[in-house]
Amino acid sequence: MLDGPRLAPRSGRAPDALVVLLHGYGADGRDLIDLGEAWAPLLPDAAFVSPHAPEPCAVAPVGRQWFGYVARDDRERWTGVEASEAALSGFLDAELARHGLGDDRMALVGFSQGTMTALHVGLRRQRPCAGILGYSGIHVLPSEREQEEAAKRIVSRPPVLLIHGTEDVVVDPSYLPRAVASLDAHGVETESLLLPGLGHSIDQIGLERGGAFLKRVLA
């Protein structure tokens, strides 16, 4: 079972929402938990959790990975998100049960590889979550041969906000319009924000837009 740092609701009350933060390749849950501190004033009754990915990073002595990422192509990404689905979905079930909440009171937030994983898993859960917020990520696509079967497994269509920087040299910003097009094709309501001058990171504008999105979908 996955685990990682947690933040209880700032209000001191029992949580009425859960925000799950999924870190990028080579990081761990501690990398994103501070987002919970930043968004707590907007979501005082939300609990935050930032699980460590299931595997040690293959190319670094520290950090974790949701899946191996060497070739960095669509085939590797598809195999990876498929393999990571069970572990993350099981963790989400356990966290929701811990707080007595349903999927409609949960938002998924990802950064980079965490965005890939959040989109893949979030669209395949039997009950839709409140929303998915992705930074600097990719909507991972199957091969042409697998597209029809993969499309059948998209059974949830929560609202999505994707944010990317124009100067991202780790995940090319051209993946943003590709993601919007593929999600729209599957009937997923998708907003996007391309931030000039931003690299592979989250800036204040992205933080504020993301917080506003979470507040709206968890209202």
Helices and strands as residue ranges (DSSP letters): E 6-7, E 17-22, G 29-31, H 33-39, E 46-49, E 55-56, E 64-65, H 74-99, G 103-105, E 106-111, H 113-122, E 131-135, G 144-146, H 147-152, E 160-165, H 175-185, E 190-195, H 204-217
